[in-house]
Every structure is written in structure tokens, then in C-alpha cells.
Amino acid sequence: MKKLTKLKDIASALNFGNYPVLSIDIANWDEYGLVGSDCRIDMGKFSGGEKWYQEATLRVFCDEKKLTFTSPGCCLSSTYSYLDFVKDVKIASAPIVKPNSEIAVAVFDSKAKEGYGVYIVKTGAANRFCSTSLSCIDADMSEYISMVQDRYHRYEK
């Protein structure tokens, strides 16, 4: 994980399309940890040759303190409601993350109105059979978990 410090490097990482850009908002957390932005993971192709994109969310779990991606289970239903439609539209515009590539992760706090930095993070191999469909290599986020614990007193230390 490499933190970008020069304004020129930050601007090029966020604006030139060299990396998929995801974010972690320190103010967006639940009982498990930090909740980041949604994305789609390129899982290759189905057996019929169609592209396979897995819906995922960038997360930092309190116990692991590392960036990772979680994927919800897939469930077919006989009804397709308004909420299904809205979710599909939201995911359709999410960035595509490829395994074994680099992504840009912007860390900020929307409540405190503070930006903490942009990191270039390498992703690992994809796992098609696990809810943690993709992990990031050397993406230690302990500093931000500690910040959430101190600032919002949400988690036990």
C-alpha cells in the first residue's frame, strides 16, 4: 500500500482513469467495521462465455484491520421490485476492479469534513466461492479503525 503525498500524484490517480477509484468514509461504519464504496469485481467469464461481474463492497473489518471486498449472496426470486431495480442501477455505474491489479482508495470522514489521503493498493486473486471475493495485499488500515474507535466510541478496544 502506497500513500500518495504529492498533489500532482493525487490528482492523476483520481482524475486520469489510471485506476478504479473507491473510497472509505470513516463516518460510515457498522458493528463489523468500516463500510466503503460499492464496486464490481471482474471474475472472468461464465462457462457460456459471458462476462462475470460480482457485486462487492469495499470493507475494513475491526478484527482484521485490512482492506477487503465482500460480496452478498445471489438469490433469484419470482418478483423484481423497485428496490431491486434501484440496486441494479446503482451497481451498474460502480467501478470495475480486476484481480491482481492496482486501485486507488480515498479515505475521508464526511462528518468531520476531513480528507486523510489517497492510497494505491494492489488486489490479490479473486475467490469465486467465498463472500470475501477479493482481498487487498498489504492494506493495513489499523490507523483508521483506531480513529473510529477513539472518535465515535463504537467498538470495544
C-alpha positions as CSV (number, residue, x, y, z in Angstrom):
1,M,0.0,0.0,0.0
2,K,1.4,3.3,-1.1
3,K,0.1,6.6,0.2
4,L,0.2,9.4,-2.3
5,T,1.5,12.7,-0.8
6,K,2.2,15.0,-3.8
7,L,-0.8,16.9,-5.1
8,K,0.1,16.0,-8.7
9,D,0.1,12.3,-7.9
10,I,-3.2,12.5,-6.1
11,A,-4.8,14.4,-9.0
12,S,-3.5,12.0,-11.6
13,A,-4.7,8.9,-9.5
14,L,-8.2,10.4,-9.1
15,N,-8.7,12.1,-12.4
16,F,-6.9,10.3,-15.3
17,G,-8.7,7.0,-15.1
18,N,-5.5,5.0,-14.5
19,Y,-7.1,3.2,-11.5
20,P,-10.6,2.3,-10.4
21,V,-11.3,4.9,-7.6
22,L,-13.0,3.6,-4.4
23,S,-13.5,5.2,-1.1
24,I,-13.7,4.6,2.6
25,D,-15.7,7.1,4.6
26,I,-14.6,6.9,8.3
27,A,-18.1,8.1,9.3
28,N,-19.8,5.2,7.5
29,W,-19.4,2.2,9.9
30,D,-21.5,-0.6,11.3
31,E,-21.0,-3.2,14.0
32,Y,-18.4,-5.0,11.9
33,G,-16.2,-2.1,10.8
34,L,-15.9,0.5,8.1
35,V,-18.1,0.4,5.0
36,G,-16.7,1.6,1.8
37,S,-17.9,2.2,-1.7
38,D,-19.6,-0.4,-4.0
39,C,-17.9,-1.8,-7.0
40,R,-18.0,-4.7,-9.4
41,I,-15.2,-7.4,-9.4
42,D,-14.2,-8.8,-12.8
43,M,-14.4,-12.6,-12.1
44,G,-13.6,-13.6,-15.7
45,K,-16.3,-15.4,-17.7
46,F,-19.1,-17.8,-17.2
47,S,-18.9,-21.2,-18.9
48,G,-21.0,-19.8,-21.8
49,G,-18.5,-17.0,-22.4
50,E,-20.5,-14.1,-20.8
51,K,-18.6,-11.6,-18.7
52,W,-19.0,-12.2,-14.9
53,Y,-19.0,-9.2,-12.7
54,Q,-19.6,-9.8,-9.0
55,E,-21.2,-7.0,-6.9
56,A,-19.0,-6.1,-4.0
57,T,-18.4,-3.6,-1.2
58,L,-15.0,-2.3,0.0
59,R,-14.8,-3.0,3.7
60,V,-12.4,-2.8,6.7
61,F,-13.4,-5.2,9.4
62,C,-12.4,-4.3,13.0
63,D,-10.7,-7.6,13.8
64,E,-8.7,-7.8,10.6
65,K,-7.9,-4.1,10.0
66,K,-7.2,-4.6,6.3
67,L,-9.0,-3.6,3.2
68,T,-11.1,-6.3,1.7
69,F,-14.1,-6.8,-0.5
70,T,-17.3,-8.5,0.5
71,S,-19.9,-9.9,-1.9
72,P,-23.6,-10.5,-1.0
73,G,-25.1,-13.8,-1.9
74,C,-27.1,-14.2,-5.1
75,C,-30.7,-15.1,-4.8
76,L,-33.2,-15.5,-7.5
77,S,-36.8,-14.5,-6.8
78,S,-40.1,-14.6,-8.7
79,T,-40.6,-10.8,-8.2
80,Y,-38.4,-7.9,-9.3
81,S,-39.3,-5.0,-7.1
82,Y,-38.5,-1.3,-7.2
83,L,-35.7,-1.8,-4.6
84,D,-34.1,-4.5,-6.9
85,F,-34.2,-2.0,-9.8
86,V,-32.6,0.8,-7.8
87,K,-29.8,-1.5,-6.5
88,D,-29.1,-2.8,-10.1
89,V,-28.9,0.8,-11.4
90,K,-26.5,1.8,-8.6
91,I,-24.2,-1.2,-9.2
92,A,-24.3,-0.7,-13.0
93,S,-22.3,2.5,-12.6
94,A,-19.9,1.2,-10.0
95,P,-16.2,0.9,-10.9
96,I,-14.8,-2.4,-12.1
97,V,-12.0,-3.9,-10.0
98,K,-9.8,-6.5,-11.5
99,P,-7.9,-9.2,-9.5
100,N,-4.1,-8.7,-9.3
101,S,-4.3,-5.0,-10.3
102,E,-4.0,-1.7,-8.5
103,I,-6.8,0.5,-7.3
104,A,-6.9,4.0,-5.7
105,V,-8.6,4.3,-2.3
106,A,-9.5,7.7,-1.0
107,V,-10.0,7.8,2.8
108,F,-12.1,10.7,4.3
109,D,-14.5,11.5,7.1
110,S,-17.8,13.0,5.9
111,K,-18.8,14.0,9.4
112,A,-15.6,15.8,10.3
113,K,-15.2,17.1,6.8
114,E,-11.6,15.8,6.7
115,G,-9.6,14.0,3.9
116,Y,-6.9,11.7,5.0
117,G,-5.3,10.6,1.8
118,V,-5.3,8.5,-1.3
119,Y,-3.6,5.1,-1.4
120,I,-2.6,2.9,-4.2
121,V,-3.5,-0.7,-3.2
122,K,-2.8,-3.9,-5.0
123,T,-5.6,-6.5,-5.2
124,G,-5.0,-10.2,-4.8
125,A,-6.6,-13.2,-6.6
126,A,-10.3,-13.4,-6.8
127,N,-12.2,-16.2,-5.0
128,R,-15.4,-17.1,-6.8
129,F,-16.7,-19.3,-3.9
130,C,-16.4,-17.0,-0.9
131,S,-18.2,-14.0,0.4
132,T,-14.8,-12.3,0.7
133,S,-14.4,-12.3,-3.0
134,L,-11.2,-10.2,-3.3
135,S,-8.6,-9.1,-0.8
136,C,-6.0,-6.3,-0.9
137,I,-2.3,-7.0,-0.4
138,D,-0.6,-5.1,2.3
139,A,-3.5,-2.8,3.0
140,D,-3.2,-2.1,6.7
141,M,-6.0,0.2,7.9
142,S,-5.3,0.0,11.7
143,E,-4.8,3.7,11.9
144,Y,-8.4,4.3,10.7
145,I,-10.0,1.6,12.8
146,S,-8.3,3.2,15.9
147,M,-9.6,6.6,14.7
148,V,-13.1,5.3,14.5
149,Q,-12.8,3.7,17.9
150,D,-11.5,6.9,19.5
151,R,-13.7,9.3,17.7
152,Y,-17.0,7.5,17.8
153,H,-16.6,5.1,20.7
154,R,-18.4,2.4,18.8
155,Y,-16.2,-0.6,19.2
156,E,-14.6,-2.2,22.2
157,K,-10.8,-2.0,22.3
